[in-house]
Amino acid sequence: MLLKANDTTVVEQSTAGGAIGGSIGGANGGTGKFRYFLFDLDGTLTDPAIGITNSVMYALDRFGVHVEDRSVLFPFIGPPLPDSFRKYYGFSEEQAAKAVEYYREYFRDRGIFENKVYEGIPEMLSALRRAGVTVALATSKPYEFAVRILEHFSLYDYFDFFGAATMDGRISKKADVIADLLPRLGAADRAEFVMIGDRDQDVNGAKANGLASVGVLWGYGPEEELRGAGADFLAEAPADIPALVDFGGFGDA
């Protein structure tokens, strides 16, 4: 089910088989279309919980911090790593940078594939490709890692463009990832763009760049986080996303 996040209006209901059909009238009388779909990676396309938390545990161990319950590390899924090490463990700028180095020691060859694709993601991406829209990645994960994950899980070919963080941290926050990506897409009308992700940083990054956003409810950001950030829509399942192709604008319906 796809909902407008500012109320309980059902925009489109998935069928039992997961297919979404029909056109949705919107603020522009059905004349506008979302034609550019930007996707977060972790917690949206794949479930990286084991790999990310194992990598964080490895890094924290190097500082003498031992974590038994990996669920307390789930907030690391999504945001830039240095921010999370500072926020949750009080690390200094220098300590956070070193922690990211340790994290990557484990993640580069092991944690990266301790990961799985969410059910329905390939089918959703395939539906978007058939609809003729542009599909792009917008992740705070470094480009090298993001592309390896997409290739490993046979998702790479669904994408037209790739926006990601840089290894040196020059680009890391979602707003900056999106800002760096948009000029490459070559489209002027930002009403045709929608950002899809599971955390408030995805919603805030979209808003900072004048884009609509969808908060997905199968990832690691709770519904209240996504509503609080001001997501335009909430999606309960990947099968809901293709309905946005025919949504006419994203203002008040």
N, C-alpha and C positions, 0 to 999 in steps of 0.2 A: 504494500500500500504506500502511495506517495501522498504526503500531507503538506499543506502550507503550514510552515512552522509557527506563524503568528496567530493561528487559530486551529480549529480542528477540521477544516474543510478537506475532504478527500479529493485530491486532484485526479488520481487515477487508481483503480483497483486492479491488481494483478489477477489473472485468471488462475484456476487451480493448476494449470499446466505451466504457469509462469510467464506466458506471453502477455504482452500489453498491446492493446489495439485502440484505435479511435483517435480522433483529434480533440485537442483541448483548447477551448476558447480562453483568451486571457485579456490582459489590460489593453492590448492594441487591436482588439477585435479579431484576434486570430491571425493578424498579418505578420507578427514577429515570430522568429524561430530561434531556438538555441541551435547553433551550428558548430560551436567549438566547445568540446567537452574536455576539461582538465581534471586529471585524476591524481589524487594522493596515492601512495603505494602501501606503506605499512598500515595495517588496520582497515584498509579499504579494498585493495586488490588481493593482498596476501595477509595471512596471520603469522607474524614473525615472532610471536611471544617467546618461544623456546630459545631461538637464536639470539635475540636481543638481550633477554635476561641472563642467559649464560655468559654473554660477552660482558655485560655490566658486572656480573658476579666476579668474573675473572679480573676485571679492572679494579674493583673494590678490594679484592683479596690482596692486590699488590700494595694497597694502602693500609692493610691490616683490618679491613672492615669485612666481616663475614655475614652474609645474608642467607638465611635458611629458607624463608618463604618467598619464592620468586614472584608471587602476586604483588608484593609491595613494590616491585620494580616495574610493574605495568605502566605507570605514568611516564617511563622513559620512551615508550612506543609513540613515535610521532614527532615530538619537539626536537630541536637541535640538541645534541648530546652535551655540549659544554653548559648550556642553560640548565639542563636537568641535574648534572653533577653539582653545580653551584646551588641550585634551588633545594635539592633534597638532601645533600650531604655537606653543605656549607663550604664547598671547595673554593679556594681562591682561583683567580684567572689562570695562574700557572699550574695549579694542581688539576684544574679541569682539563687543560690542554694535555697534560701528561696522562690523565685518565682516558682521554679519547685515544691517545696512542696505544695504551694497553688494551683498550676495548678492541681496536682494529687488529691487534695481534691475534686475538681469538676469532674475531668476526670474519676476517679476510678469507680464510679457507675452511672454517668450520661453521661458525654461527650463521653465515650468509645463507646456507642451505638448510638450516634447522628451521624450516619455514614451510608453509603450505598455502595453496591458492584457495580462497573461499569458494564454496559451492555456488555455481551460477555465474561466476565472473567471465569465463570464456564465452558463454552463451550471450551474456550482456554485451560484451565487446564486439562479438560477431554481429549482433543486431544493429549496433551503432555503425559498423562498417557498411552493412547492407543499406542503411539509411543515407549513406553518403556524407556524413558529418566528419569533421576533423577531430581526431582523438589525440590528446597530448598528455604526457606525464608531467606532474608538478610535485616533486618530492623534496623533502629536506635531507634525504639520504644522498651521499655523494654519487655523482654520475657513474663512476666506475662500478660501484656496488649495485646501483639500481639497474643498469643495463644487464649485468651478469644475472641478476635475479629474473628479470623478464625473459632473457634467453633461456635460462635453465628450465623455466616453467612454461615455455612455448607461448609467451604472451607478447614478445617483442614485435612481431609482425602486425599486431593490431594497432600500433601507434604510428602517428605521422611525425610527431615532434617530441623532444625529450627535454624537460626542464628539471634541473637537479641542483643540489648544493655542490660547492667546490671543496676539494680536500683541504685546502688551506683556510677554510672558514670565511673567505671573502663573501661568499653567498651561502647563507644557511637558513635564515628565517623564511617562512613560506611567502610572506609578502615580497621579499626580494627575489625568490625563485620565480614567482609569477611575473614580476616586473621585468626580469631578465628574459623570460620566455615570450612575452607578448609581442615584442617587435618582430620576432622571427615568424609569427603567425600571419603577419601582414594584413590584419583586418582592423578597420577603424571603429566599427560599431560594437562597443563593449556590451551592449544589450544582447548580443548574440552569443556571449560566453557564459559558461557556468562551471564552477569549481565544485568537485565532489570529494568529500573527505570525512574522516571520523572524529576529528578533534577541533577544538575552538581555534587553533592556529590556522586551520584550513579556511574556516569562515572569516576570521579576521584578515587573513591574507587576501581573500577574495574582495572583501569590503575595501581594503586599502587600495585596491586597483580598480574599483568601480565595477566589480563583477557580481553576478548572482551566485548563490552557493546552495549546495545540498549537503546536509548532515546525514551520514549513513549510520544506522542503528545496529549494524552487525559488528562494528569495530570496538575500539577501546574508549571512546568518549561517550559518557552517559548522555541521555536525552537532555537533561537539564543543562549540561554544559553547552550543548549545541544550540538549544533555545536561547540560553543566556547570551551567547555570542552573537545571536541575530541571524541564524541560518534562515534562508528563504523557504527551504523545503526540508522535510525529513523523509528518508526512504528506509523502509523496513527490510527490503531484500534487493539484491542486484537486479532482479527482473523488473523492478520499478523504474530504473533509470531511463530506458529508452522512451518512456512516455514523454520525457522532456523535449524530445526532438520536435514534437508537434505542439509544444506549449507556446502560446502567443504572448511573449513578454513575461515579466515577473513582478509586475506591480500589483495593485489591489484588483482582485477579480470581481 
